[in-house]
């Protein structure tokens, strides 16, 4: 896959991902187009989330990302890191 220009996006952390990352949000530079796995790898390795990698959902601009399709991001998009939820 060809990597184009990079854009700045906001990463939002919730619940356990916020605890592990140590921040509520962060800005990162990402290629304009990347696979779900590439995005997941960048986020988990950059923010110490390897322990919950297999249970994280990613959402772009409040829509859950399809893990089988490429993701296109634009300047100032938001990526939410949604960890496993518990409760009853």
N, CA, C and O atoms as CSV, one atom per row, in Angstrom:
chain,resi,resn,atom,element,x,y,z
A,1,UNK,N,N,0.841,-1.176,0.000
A,1,UNK,CA,C,0.000,0.000,0.000
A,1,UNK,C,C,0.885,1.237,0.000
A,1,UNK,O,O,1.839,1.338,0.772
A,2,UNK,N,N,0.557,2.163,-0.868
A,2,UNK,CA,C,1.328,3.391,-0.959
A,2,UNK,C,C,0.902,4.346,0.148
A,2,UNK,O,O,-0.290,4.534,0.392
A,3,UNK,N,N,1.868,4.939,0.807
A,3,UNK,CA,C,1.571,5.880,1.884
A,3,UNK,C,C,1.695,7.293,1.333
A,3,UNK,O,O,2.720,7.664,0.760
A,4,UNK,N,N,0.633,8.076,1.516
A,4,UNK,CA,C,0.613,9.448,1.016
A,4,UNK,C,C,1.088,10.421,2.072
A,4,UNK,O,O,1.943,10.106,2.899
A,5,UNK,N,N,0.519,11.601,2.026
A,5,UNK,CA,C,0.861,12.647,2.976
A,5,UNK,C,C,0.375,12.270,4.367
A,5,UNK,O,O,-0.506,11.428,4.540
A,6,UNK,N,N,0.977,12.921,5.349
A,6,UNK,CA,C,0.545,12.689,6.722
A,6,UNK,C,C,-0.356,13.825,7.182
A,6,UNK,O,O,-0.239,14.963,6.728
A,7,UNK,N,N,-1.260,13.483,8.098
A,7,UNK,CA,C,-2.171,14.471,8.684
A,7,UNK,C,C,-2.140,14.306,10.203
A,7,UNK,O,O,-1.743,13.261,10.718
A,8,UNK,N,N,-2.564,15.347,10.905
A,8,UNK,CA,C,-2.632,15.294,12.366
A,8,UNK,C,C,-4.043,14.938,12.782
A,8,UNK,O,O,-5.005,15.587,12.372
A,9,UNK,N,N,-4.161,13.901,13.602
A,9,UNK,CA,C,-5.457,13.486,14.128
A,9,UNK,C,C,-5.383,13.447,15.650
A,9,UNK,O,O,-4.304,13.361,16.236
A,10,UNK,N,N,-6.548,13.512,16.268
A,10,UNK,CA,C,-6.637,13.452,17.722
A,10,UNK,C,C,-7.010,12.030,18.113
A,10,UNK,O,O,-7.950,11.455,17.564
A,11,UNK,N,N,-6.272,11.463,19.063
A,11,UNK,CA,C,-6.575,10.150,19.610
A,11,UNK,C,C,-7.225,10.362,20.974
A,11,UNK,O,O,-6.668,11.041,21.836
A,12,UNK,N,N,-8.406,9.778,21.163
A,12,UNK,CA,C,-9.148,9.901,22.423
A,12,UNK,C,C,-9.134,8.556,23.137
A,12,UNK,O,O,-9.429,7.522,22.539
A,13,UNK,N,N,-8.791,8.578,24.414
A,13,UNK,CA,C,-8.696,7.352,25.197
A,13,UNK,C,C,-9.807,7.302,26.237
A,13,UNK,O,O,-10.145,8.313,26.852
A,14,UNK,N,N,-10.369,6.111,26.422
A,14,UNK,CA,C,-11.441,5.922,27.381
A,14,UNK,C,C,-11.122,4.753,28.307
A,14,UNK,O,O,-10.441,3.803,27.920
A,15,UNK,N,N,-11.631,4.841,29.547
A,15,UNK,CA,C,-11.555,3.752,30.534
A,15,UNK,C,C,-10.135,3.200,30.654
A,15,UNK,O,O,-9.197,3.953,30.917
A,16,UNK,N,N,-9.973,1.886,30.464
A,16,UNK,CA,C,-8.682,1.242,30.673
A,16,UNK,C,C,-7.612,1.778,29.729
A,16,UNK,O,O,-6.447,1.868,30.116
A,17,UNK,N,N,-7.976,2.131,28.514
A,17,UNK,CA,C,-6.977,2.665,27.583
A,17,UNK,C,C,-6.438,4.007,28.087
A,17,UNK,O,O,-5.256,4.305,27.911
A,18,UNK,N,N,-7.293,4.811,28.710
A,18,UNK,CA,C,-6.857,6.084,29.287
A,18,UNK,C,C,-5.891,5.839,30.442
A,18,UNK,O,O,-4.890,6.542,30.578
A,19,UNK,N,N,-6.191,4.840,31.275
A,19,UNK,CA,C,-5.312,4.512,32.401
A,19,UNK,C,C,-3.944,4.049,31.912
A,19,UNK,O,O,-2.917,4.480,32.436
A,20,UNK,N,N,-3.927,3.172,30.908
A,20,UNK,CA,C,-2.656,2.642,30.396
A,20,UNK,C,C,-1.852,3.696,29.645
A,20,UNK,O,O,-0.629,3.756,29.772
A,21,UNK,N,N,-2.535,4.525,28.865
A,21,UNK,CA,C,-1.849,5.556,28.086
A,21,UNK,C,C,-1.383,6.713,28.968
A,21,UNK,O,O,-0.407,7.393,28.651
A,22,UNK,N,N,-2.092,6.929,30.075
A,22,UNK,CA,C,-1.725,8.017,30.978
A,22,UNK,C,C,-2.214,9.380,30.516
A,22,UNK,O,O,-1.852,10.396,31.108
A,23,UNK,N,N,-3.034,9.423,29.464
A,23,UNK,CA,C,-3.590,10.677,28.943
A,23,UNK,C,C,-5.023,10.439,28.475
A,23,UNK,O,O,-5.417,9.310,28.181
A,24,UNK,N,N,-5.794,11.526,28.412
A,24,UNK,CA,C,-7.159,11.433,27.873
A,24,UNK,C,C,-7.175,11.562,26.370
A,24,UNK,O,O,-7.999,10.961,25.681
A,25,UNK,N,N,-6.234,12.368,25.871
A,25,UNK,CA,C,-6.152,12.543,24.423
A,25,UNK,C,C,-4.740,12.928,24.023
A,25,UNK,O,O,-3.946,13.411,24.831
A,26,UNK,N,N,-4.454,12.696,22.748
A,26,UNK,CA,C,-3.134,13.022,22.205
A,26,UNK,C,C,-3.295,13.301,20.718
A,26,UNK,O,O,-4.259,12.856,20.096
A,27,UNK,N,N,-2.359,14.031,20.159
A,27,UNK,CA,C,-2.346,14.266,18.720
A,27,UNK,C,C,-1.207,13.460,18.115
A,27,UNK,O,O,-0.109,13.402,18.668
A,28,UNK,N,N,-1.480,12.839,16.973
A,28,UNK,CA,C,-0.452,12.075,16.273
A,28,UNK,C,C,-0.529,12.369,14.784
A,28,UNK,O,O,-1.567,12.774,14.261
A,29,UNK,N,N,0.594,12.155,14.118
A,29,UNK,CA,C,0.648,12.282,12.662
A,29,UNK,C,C,0.476,10.889,12.081
A,29,UNK,O,O,1.151,9.945,12.491
A,30,UNK,N,N,-0.436,10.769,11.124
A,30,UNK,CA,C,-0.723,9.490,10.485
A,30,UNK,C,C,-0.759,9.661,8.969
A,30,UNK,O,O,-1.042,10.749,8.469
A,31,UNK,N,N,-0.471,8.581,8.239
A,31,UNK,CA,C,-0.683,8.637,6.788
A,31,UNK,C,C,-2.169,8.872,6.504
A,31,UNK,O,O,-3.022,8.495,7.307
A,32,UNK,N,N,-2.475,9.489,5.369
A,32,UNK,CA,C,-3.877,9.754,5.020
A,32,UNK,C,C,-4.679,8.472,4.848
A,32,UNK,O,O,-5.894,8.469,5.046
A,33,UNK,N,N,-4.016,7.393,4.484
A,33,UNK,CA,C,-4.709,6.119,4.287
A,33,UNK,C,C,-3.852,5.010,4.885
A,33,UNK,O,O,-2.659,4.911,4.599
A,34,UNK,N,N,-4.469,4.182,5.713
A,34,UNK,CA,C,-3.755,3.061,6.308
A,34,UNK,C,C,-4.755,1.979,6.669
A,34,UNK,O,O,-5.959,2.222,6.755
A,35,UNK,N,N,-4.234,0.784,6.878
A,35,UNK,CA,C,-5.120,-0.326,7.242
A,35,UNK,C,C,-5.494,-0.219,8.720
A,35,UNK,O,O,-4.819,0.450,9.502
A,36,UNK,N,N,-6.575,-0.886,9.076
A,36,UNK,CA,C,-7.001,-0.931,10.478
A,36,UNK,C,C,-5.861,-1.463,11.347
A,36,UNK,O,O,-5.574,-0.908,12.408
A,37,UNK,N,N,-5.211,-2.545,10.893
A,37,UNK,CA,C,-4.108,-3.129,11.675
A,37,UNK,C,C,-2.935,-2.179,11.820
A,37,UNK,O,O,-2.310,-2.128,12.879
A,38,UNK,N,N,-2.625,-1.423,10.772
A,38,UNK,CA,C,-1.548,-0.437,10.880
A,38,UNK,C,C,-1.899,0.623,11.923
A,38,UNK,O,O,-1.062,0.991,12.747
A,39,UNK,N,N,-3.127,1.106,11.883
A,39,UNK,CA,C,-3.565,2.109,12.853
A,39,UNK,C,C,-3.540,1.549,14.266
A,39,UNK,O,O,-3.067,2.209,15.191
A,40,UNK,N,N,-4.045,0.342,14.434
A,40,UNK,CA,C,-4.048,-0.298,15.749
A,40,UNK,C,C,-2.623,-0.469,16.265
A,40,UNK,O,O,-2.366,-0.231,17.445
A,41,UNK,N,N,-1.704,-0.873,15.413
A,41,UNK,CA,C,-0.302,-1.048,15.814
A,41,UNK,C,C,0.321,0.274,16.235
A,41,UNK,O,O,0.994,0.343,17.263
A,42,UNK,N,N,0.102,1.321,15.450
A,42,UNK,CA,C,0.657,2.635,15.792
A,42,UNK,C,C,0.152,3.082,17.157
A,42,UNK,O,O,0.931,3.544,17.991
A,43,UNK,N,N,-1.138,2.948,17.383
A,43,UNK,CA,C,-1.721,3.403,18.649
A,43,UNK,C,C,-1.268,2.546,19.823
A,43,UNK,O,O,-0.883,3.083,20.862
A,44,UNK,N,N,-1.306,1.224,19.679
A,44,UNK,CA,C,-0.941,0.371,20.817
A,44,UNK,C,C,0.536,0.496,21.161
A,44,UNK,O,O,0.892,0.481,22.339
A,45,UNK,N,N,1.405,0.620,20.159
A,45,UNK,CA,C,2.836,0.733,20.447
A,45,UNK,C,C,3.218,2.121,20.956
A,45,UNK,O,O,4.133,2.253,21.769
A,46,UNK,N,N,2.533,3.144,20.488
A,46,UNK,CA,C,2.858,4.508,20.898
A,46,UNK,C,C,2.342,4.847,22.293
A,46,UNK,O,O,2.887,5.725,22.962
A,47,UNK,N,N,1.288,4.148,22.733
A,47,UNK,CA,C,0.637,4.535,23.982
A,47,UNK,C,C,0.521,3.394,24.991
A,47,UNK,O,O,-0.363,3.414,25.847
A,48,UNK,N,N,1.403,2.402,24.899
A,48,UNK,CA,C,1.498,1.347,25.911
A,48,UNK,C,C,0.192,0.561,26.080
A,48,UNK,O,O,-0.221,0.273,27.203
A,49,UNK,N,N,-0.456,0.215,24.958
A,49,UNK,CA,C,-1.734,-0.495,25.021
A,49,UNK,C,C,-1.643,-1.939,24.540
A,49,UNK,O,O,-2.666,-2.549,24.232
A,50,UNK,N,N,-0.443,-2.491,24.471
A,50,UNK,CA,C,-0.276,-3.859,23.971
A,50,UNK,C,C,-1.084,-4.862,24.782
A,50,UNK,O,O,-1.575,-5.844,24.225
A,51,UNK,N,N,-1.232,-4.639,26.080
A,51,UNK,CA,C,-1.932,-5.592,26.952
A,51,UNK,C,C,-3.406,-5.760,26.580
A,51,UNK,O,O,-4.001,-6.805,26.841
A,52,UNK,N,N,-3.991,-4.725,25.970
A,52,UNK,CA,C,-5.414,-4.811,25.610
A,52,UNK,C,C,-5.635,-4.738,24.101
A,52,UNK,O,O,-6.768,-4.569,23.650
A,53,UNK,N,N,-4.575,-4.862,23.327
A,53,UNK,CA,C,-4.647,-4.723,21.863
A,53,UNK,C,C,-5.762,-5.564,21.246
A,53,UNK,O,O,-6.506,-5.069,20.399
A,54,UNK,N,N,-5.889,-6.810,21.650
A,54,UNK,CA,C,-6.851,-7.711,21.019
A,54,UNK,C,C,-8.300,-7.420,21.405
A,54,UNK,O,O,-9.219,-8.028,20.856
A,55,UNK,N,N,-8.508,-6.507,22.334
A,55,UNK,CA,C,-9.863,-6.192,22.789
A,55,UNK,C,C,-10.293,-4.762,22.477
A,55,UNK,O,O,-11.387,-4.345,22.856
A,56,UNK,N,N,-9.446,-4.017,21.796
A,56,UNK,CA,C,-9.736,-2.612,21.506
A,56,UNK,C,C,-10.582,-2.492,20.244
A,56,UNK,O,O,-10.378,-3.209,19.264
A,57,UNK,N,N,-11.530,-1.575,20.296
A,57,UNK,CA,C,-12.244,-1.132,19.092
A,57,UNK,C,C,-11.764,0.273,18.782
A,57,UNK,O,O,-11.490,1.054,19.693
A,58,UNK,N,N,-11.662,0.601,17.501
A,58,UNK,CA,C,-11.302,1.947,17.090
A,58,UNK,C,C,-12.496,2.574,16.381
A,58,UNK,O,O,-13.181,1.919,15.595
A,59,UNK,N,N,-12.733,3.837,16.667
A,59,UNK,CA,C,-13.816,4.563,16.007
A,59,UNK,C,C,-13.252,5.868,15.451
A,59,UNK,O,O,-12.523,6.588,16.133
A,60,UNK,N,N,-13.602,6.155,14.203
A,60,UNK,CA,C,-13.181,7.414,13.580
A,60,UNK,C,C,-14.384,8.340,13.542
A,60,UNK,O,O,-15.420,7.999,12.971
A,61,UNK,N,N,-14.249,9.507,14.146
A,61,UNK,CA,C,-15.330,10.492,14.175
A,61,UNK,C,C,-16.655,9.863,14.632
A,61,UNK,O,O,-17.707,10.086,14.033
A,62,UNK,N,N,-16.571,9.077,15.703
A,62,UNK,CA,C,-17.711,8.450,16.384
A,62,UNK,C,C,-18.361,7.305,15.612
A,62,UNK,O,O,-19.474,6.896,15.942
A,63,UNK,N,N,-17.678,6.779,14.584
A,63,UNK,CA,C,-18.171,5.603,13.876
A,63,UNK,C,C,-17.151,4.480,14.014
A,63,UNK,O,O,-15.971,4.659,13.711
A,64,UNK,N,N,-17.620,3.312,14.478
A,64,UNK,CA,C,-16.727,2.169,14.651
A,64,UNK,C,C,-16.080,1.824,13.302
A,64,UNK,O,O,-16.761,1.752,12.278
A,65,UNK,N,N,-14.776,1.614,13.315
A,65,UNK,CA,C,-14.040,1.286,12.093
A,65,UNK,C,C,-14.191,-0.195,11.772
A,65,UNK,O,O,-14.206,-1.036,12.670
A,66,UNK,N,N,-14.299,-0.501,10.504
A,66,UNK,CA,C,-14.338,-1.879,10.016
A,66,UNK,C,C,-12.904,-2.382,9.966
A,66,UNK,O,O,-12.065,-1.798,9.280
A,67,UNK,N,N,-12.615,-3.465,10.689
A,67,UNK,CA,C,-11.225,-3.942,10.760
A,67,UNK,C,C,-10.754,-4.638,9.483
A,67,UNK,O,O,-9.614,-5.100,9.424
A,68,UNK,N,N,-11.603,-4.722,8.463
A,68,UNK,CA,C,-11.197,-5.352,7.199
A,68,UNK,C,C,-10.981,-4.329,6.092
A,68,UNK,O,O,-10.608,-4.702,4.979
A,69,UNK,N,N,-11.207,-3.054,6.370
A,69,UNK,CA,C,-11.076,-2.040,5.336
A,69,UNK,C,C,-10.023,-1.010,5.702
A,69,UNK,O,O,-9.725,-0.786,6.875
A,70,UNK,N,N,-9.463,-0.383,4.664
A,70,UNK,CA,C,-8.523,0.703,4.895
A,70,UNK,C,C,-9.259,1.893,5.499
A,70,UNK,O,O,-10.454,2.084,5.277
A,71,UNK,N,N,-8.529,2.675,6.256
A,71,UNK,CA,C,-9.090,3.850,6.912
A,71,UNK,C,C,-8.444,5.080,6.294
A,71,UNK,O,O,-7.221,5.170,6.196
A,72,UNK,N,N,-9.268,6.012,5.886
A,72,UNK,CA,C,-8.776,7.285,5.378
A,72,UNK,C,C,-9.021,8.336,6.445
A,72,UNK,O,O,-10.138,8.489,6.938
A,73,UNK,N,N,-7.964,9.062,6.797
A,73,UNK,CA,C,-8.087,10.102,7.816
A,73,UNK,C,C,-7.764,11.451,7.203
A,73,UNK,O,O,-6.972,11.572,6.269
A,74,UNK,N,N,-8.409,12.457,7.766
A,74,UNK,CA,C,-8.190,13.832,7.339
A,74,UNK,C,C,-7.697,14.640,8.520
A,74,UNK,O,O,-7.841,14.234,9.674
A,75,UNK,N,N,-7.120,15.777,8.222
A,75,UNK,CA,C,-6.641,16.687,9.252
A,75,UNK,C,C,-7.747,16.929,10.275
A,75,UNK,O,O,-8.881,17.240,9.911
A,76,UNK,N,N,-7.413,16.784,11.551
A,76,UNK,CA,C,-8.298,17.023,12.695
A,76,UNK,C,C,-9.402,15.984,12.888
A,76,UNK,O,O,-10.341,16.237,13.643
A,77,UNK,N,N,-9.322,14.826,12.231
A,77,UNK,CA,C,-10.236,13.733,12.561
A,77,UNK,C,C,-9.944,13.276,13.984
A,77,UNK,O,O,-8.872,13.549,14.526
A,78,UNK,N,N,-10.898,12.581,14.582
A,78,UNK,CA,C,-10.715,12.001,15.913
A,78,UNK,C,C,-10.798,10.488,15.815
A,78,UNK,O,O,-11.682,9.942,15.156
A,79,UNK,N,N,-9.862,9.816,16.483
A,79,UNK,CA,C,-9.868,8.363,16.588
A,79,UNK,C,C,-10.065,8.021,18.057
A,79,UNK,O,O,-9.240,8.376,18.899
A,80,UNK,N,N,-11.154,7.334,18.365
A,80,UNK,CA,C,-11.427,6.928,19.736
A,80,UNK,C,C,-10.918,5.508,19.953
A,80,UNK,O,O,-11.126,4.625,19.121
A,81,UNK,N,N,-10.251,5.306,21.080
A,81,UNK,CA,C,-9.764,3.995,21.480
A,81,UNK,C,C,-10.744,3.475,22.534
A,81,UNK,O,O,-10.791,3.976,23.658
A,82,UNK,N,N,-11.517,2.473,22.154
A,82,UNK,CA,C,-12.571,1.960,23.028
A,82,UNK,C,C,-12.156,0.592,23.560
A,82,UNK,O,O,-12.166,-0.391,22.819
A,83,UNK,N,N,-11.793,0.525,24.829
A,83,UNK,CA,C,-11.372,-0.737,25.426
A,83,UNK,C,C,-12.566,-1.603,25.790
A,83,UNK,O,O,-13.713,-1.173,25.666
A,84,UNK,N,N,-12.300,-2.813,26.236
A,84,UNK,CA,C,-13.415,-3.658,26.673
A,84,UNK,C,C,-14.164,-2.982,27.812
A,84,UNK,O,O,-13.561,-2.383,28.703
A,85,UNK,N,N,-15.462,-3.085,27.767
A,85,UNK,CA,C,-16.284,-2.467,28.803
A,85,UNK,C,C,-16.783,-3.537,29.763
A,85,UNK,O,O,-17.023,-4.679,29.370
A,86,UNK,N,N,-16.932,-3.160,31.001
A,86,UNK,CA,C,-17.484,-4.096,31.980
A,86,UNK,C,C,-18.576,-3.385,32.745
A,86,UNK,O,O,-18.697,-2.161,32.692
A,87,UNK,N,N,-19.335,-4.131,33.428
A,87,UNK,CA,C,-20.422,-3.553,34.202
A,87,UNK,C,C,-21.669,-4.393,34.045
A,87,UNK,O,O,-21.632,-5.450,33.414
A,88,UNK,N,N,-22.749,-3.947,34.598
A,88,UNK,CA,C,-23.947,-4.746,34.485
A,88,UNK,C,C,-25.201,-3.994,34.628
A,88,UNK,O,O,-26.283,-4.577,34.549
